[in-house]
Amino acid sequence: MTDKQRAEFSRRIKHLMIDKDVTQRELAAAAGVSDSFMSMVLSGTKTPTLGVAIAVSNKLGVTIESLIQ
């Protein structure tokens, strides 16, 4: 992912987290990663693996495609 793609990915996740009332801790647990790693994903400084991205999309009830368009 480019910096721009990471920023857009994290923006979409944060928006959905608010809409669906999901915390960072809940998202991290669903994805099987630490809270600190999820924080870096949400700030756009780390790129999640495909597995993490899929787990995030599943927890938020959206398709992976909608997060990475």
Helices and strands as residue ranges (DSSP letters): H 3-20, H 24-31, H 35-43, H 50-60, H 64-68
